[in-house]
Amino acid sequence: MEQTNKNGREESTSVVIIGGGLTGLAAAAQLDMSGVPFVLLEKAPRVGGQIQTRHRKGYTYEVGPNTGSVSTPEVVELFDYAAPIARLEEANPTAERRWIWKGDRFHELPSGLMSGLKTPLFSWKDKLGIPLEPTRKKGTDPNETVGALAERRLGKSIVDYAVDPFIGGVYAGDPYQFITRFALPKLYRLEQDYGSFIGGSVRKAAEKKSERDKLATKKVFSAEGGLENLVQGVYRRAKEKGQFVLEAQDIQLTENPDKTWLVTYRNSDGQEHSITAKYVVTTVRGDQLVPMLPDALVDQASSLARFPYAPMIEVVVGFDSLPCVDRNAFGGLVPSREKRKVLGILFPSSCFKGRVPQKDGALFTLFMGGMRDRELFIGKSLDEIKAEGLEELYAMMDIPKEIEPSLVDAVAYSHAIPQYDTTYEQHLNTMTKIMEEHPTLVIAGGMRDGIGMAKRITQGMNVAKEIAQKL
Ligand SMILES: Cc1cc2nc3c(=O)[nH]c(=O)nc-3n(C[C@H](O)[C@H](O)[C@H](O)COP(=O)(O)OP(=O)(O)OC[C@H]3O[C@@H](n4cnc5c(N)ncnc54)[C@H](O)[C@@H]3O)c2cc1C
């Protein structure tokens, strides 16, 4: 790769990646492993995007994503690439216990027949109807929402006290807005391919798996010492051969007649640079993508600037010693009908090592806002929201008032989680059409292929593999 254009020479490379969050980093790692030169342009002074681990007062905590699921082999492969700086940490078995709020306390989500019968979370009608789930008719509406699908197959109380808190707490979304085949395609396929969630899960579990597929353990993961170590592990290795430009501003893309791309940007000193690339991979949000596209594409892509994202506030609270409070679980999720001010509370110190300064210390991560409580942001300061979160934490976890937290931190995201809602098909069609017409432009990131970290890693690596094969 020609390196500089300060002296008028133009740089060229095979791939320009725009955005150094997890998707961009995963793409960079895979390009490196495939021996493909790349330049990654990141607007911020650091890579990692939404992933941010903080170390304060002896606590190690996340203010972005906390945990993912090892749902694909790519998760393990990215950690292998990022070793030894990053080591995948599986949550301890405590993480299998999930709580759901109902009435005045958390109840454990049932995991077996007896606990399923005993749970106060679901109605008797729905509990007794579960064995009949495989006999229910297959849905015919391809745009059926997760809420409607689950209500049809499992019953309303199961939507209210399992599906709704899950979609609300994990995706900050509304189950009656999420389109199943886009938001939870595996669930959609279980019904379409096997006619049943239960029967389909059993048959899928029995299917023969390759050694590589077996890497996808479905376990809950973080990184030892926090997810920032995954970011740093990938970054430090990938930059040995690839080029990373931080604080890259005003990126503009121009398509050349030979279908390569001229990418211009300003560096941190305000100097203009340009790079010619055979492929461009964007990983930024829709509203960030549209302004960098060539004029000829702006009209076609303009609706992507309105791609919906849920707002979210993450409040982190640490106690040096909290022996009296039960937190022996992954965390607790809150159904929307319970009308609390939090979407869920995670207990990271119960699942991962070294997150608190003392053995009986406790760390809680509260999620607030989401599509359920979009108004939360309006007219309130972060400190006011933080105070509301603290009040909820004390009430819901039954923390004695006289015990003061040693750590309270909060971060607000106006565009936290992409929503694969009723507008999604139109957005997907727009992206697909642009990429068909401009095959050297790859629109990646959370607007396609799923929301969580595992999905981002998988997409980033797969996009890079496809490009490497074509080059
Ligand atoms: C509060 C919160 C909690 C979450 N919790 C979880 C969780 O527990 N589990 C889970 O699996 N997922 C979770 N997620 C989702 C997870 O964070 C994302 O799936 C993932 O980190 C997104 O990675 P990305 O690279 O696609 O996007 P981002 O991390 O947003 O990265 C995009 C990058 O592009 C850069 N950029 C933007 N505009 C430009 C521009 N014009 N030029 C150059 N660069 C630009 C940004 O600075 C950023 O670095 C959470 C998200 C949030 C916000």
Ligand as a Chemical Component Dictionary entry (heavy atoms), coordinates in Angstrom:
data_LIG
# 
_chem_comp.id                   LIG 
_chem_comp.type                 NON-POLYMER 
_chem_comp.pdbx_formal_charge   0 
_chem_comp.three_letter_code    LIG 
# 
loop_
_chem_comp_atom.comp_id 
_chem_comp_atom.atom_id 
_chem_comp_atom.alt_atom_id 
_chem_comp_atom.type_symbol 
_chem_comp_atom.charge 
_chem_comp_atom.model_Cartn_x 
_chem_comp_atom.model_Cartn_y 
_chem_comp_atom.model_Cartn_z 
_chem_comp_atom.pdbx_ordinal 
LIG C1  C1  C 0 -26.028 0.895  26.200 1  
LIG C2  C2  C 0 -25.850 -0.281 25.304 2  
LIG C3  C3  C 0 -25.881 -1.558 25.830 3  
LIG C4  C4  C 0 -25.697 -2.654 25.007 4  
LIG N1  N1  N 0 -25.694 -3.899 25.553 5  
LIG C5  C5  C 0 -25.416 -4.967 24.800 6  
LIG C6  C6  C 0 -25.220 -6.237 25.392 7  
LIG O1  O1  O 0 -25.261 -6.391 26.617 8  
LIG N2  N2  N 0 -24.965 -7.291 24.577 9  
LIG C7  C7  C 0 -24.838 -7.156 23.227 10 
LIG O2  O2  O 0 -24.573 -8.153 22.546 11 
LIG N3  N3  N 0 -24.974 -5.946 22.638 12 
LIG C8  C8  C 0 -25.255 -4.856 23.389 13 
LIG N4  N4  N 0 -25.354 -3.628 22.815 14 
LIG C9  C9  C 0 -25.184 -3.533 21.367 15 
LIG C10 C10 C 0 -23.686 -3.548 21.012 16 
LIG O3  O3  O 0 -23.068 -2.497 21.694 17 
LIG C11 C11 C 0 -23.517 -3.353 19.539 18 
LIG O4  O4  O 0 -24.129 -4.431 18.849 19 
LIG C12 C12 C 0 -22.098 -3.256 19.037 20 
LIG O5  O5  O 0 -21.165 -2.831 19.990 21 
LIG C13 C13 C 0 -22.138 -2.299 17.869 22 
LIG O6  O6  O 0 -20.917 -2.318 17.186 23 
LIG P1  P1  P 0 -20.802 -1.550 15.786 24 
LIG O7  O7  O 0 -19.401 -1.610 15.387 25 
LIG O8  O8  O 0 -21.789 -2.103 14.820 26 
LIG O9  O9  O 0 -21.276 -0.065 16.104 27 
LIG P2  P2  P 0 -20.575 1.032  17.021 28 
LIG O10 O10 O 0 -20.023 0.440  18.233 29 
LIG O11 O11 O 0 -21.584 2.118  17.157 30 
LIG O12 O12 O 0 -19.370 1.537  16.135 31 
LIG C14 C14 C 0 -19.520 2.432  15.077 32 
LIG C15 C15 C 0 -18.256 3.261  15.010 33 
LIG O13 O13 O 0 -18.351 4.139  13.895 34 
LIG C16 C16 C 0 -17.804 5.393  14.285 35 
LIG N5  N5  N 0 -18.365 6.439  13.415 36 
LIG C17 C17 C 0 -19.592 6.975  13.459 37 
LIG N6  N6  N 0 -19.727 7.914  12.515 38 
LIG C18 C18 C 0 -18.564 7.968  11.856 39 
LIG C19 C19 C 0 -18.076 8.749  10.785 40 
LIG N7  N7  N 0 -18.843 9.671  10.197 41 
LIG N8  N8  N 0 -16.817 8.556  10.373 42 
LIG C20 C20 C 0 -16.027 7.614  10.963 43 
LIG N9  N9  N 0 -16.430 6.854  11.994 44 
LIG C21 C21 C 0 -17.685 7.019  12.429 45 
LIG C22 C22 C 0 -18.216 5.535  15.731 46 
LIG O14 O14 O 0 -17.411 6.484  16.412 47 
LIG C23 C23 C 0 -18.026 4.113  16.240 48 
LIG O15 O15 O 0 -16.741 3.891  16.743 49 
LIG C24 C24 C 0 -25.524 -2.490 23.613 50 
LIG C25 C25 C 0 -25.498 -1.200 23.077 51 
LIG C26 C26 C 0 -25.650 -0.106 23.911 52 
LIG C27 C27 C 0 -25.602 1.271  23.330 53 
# 
loop_
_chem_comp_bond.comp_id 
_chem_comp_bond.atom_id_1 
_chem_comp_bond.atom_id_2 
_chem_comp_bond.value_order 
_chem_comp_bond.pdbx_ordinal 
LIG C1  C2  SING 1  
LIG C2  C3  SING 2  
LIG C2  C26 DOUB 3  
LIG C3  C4  DOUB 4  
LIG C4  N1  SING 5  
LIG C4  C24 SING 6  
LIG N1  C5  DOUB 7  
LIG C5  C6  SING 8  
LIG C5  C8  SING 9  
LIG C6  O1  DOUB 10 
LIG C6  N2  SING 11 
LIG N2  C7  SING 12 
LIG C7  O2  DOUB 13 
LIG C7  N3  SING 14 
LIG N3  C8  DOUB 15 
LIG C8  N4  SING 16 
LIG N4  C9  SING 17 
LIG N4  C24 SING 18 
LIG C9  C10 SING 19 
LIG C10 O3  SING 20 
LIG C10 C11 SING 21 
LIG C11 O4  SING 22 
LIG C11 C12 SING 23 
LIG C12 O5  SING 24 
LIG C12 C13 SING 25 
LIG C13 O6  SING 26 
LIG O6  P1  SING 27 
LIG P1  O7  DOUB 28 
LIG P1  O8  SING 29 
LIG P1  O9  SING 30 
LIG O9  P2  SING 31 
LIG P2  O10 DOUB 32 
LIG P2  O11 SING 33 
LIG P2  O12 SING 34 
LIG O12 C14 SING 35 
LIG C14 C15 SING 36 
LIG C15 O13 SING 37 
LIG C15 C23 SING 38 
LIG O13 C16 SING 39 
LIG C16 N5  SING 40 
LIG C16 C22 SING 41 
LIG N5  C17 SING 42 
LIG N5  C21 SING 43 
LIG C17 N6  DOUB 44 
LIG N6  C18 SING 45 
LIG C18 C19 SING 46 
LIG C18 C21 DOUB 47 
LIG C19 N7  SING 48 
LIG C19 N8  DOUB 49 
LIG N8  C20 SING 50 
LIG C20 N9  DOUB 51 
LIG N9  C21 SING 52 
LIG C22 O14 SING 53 
LIG C22 C23 SING 54 
LIG C23 O15 SING 55 
LIG C24 C25 DOUB 56 
LIG C25 C26 SING 57 
LIG C26 C27 SING 58 
# 
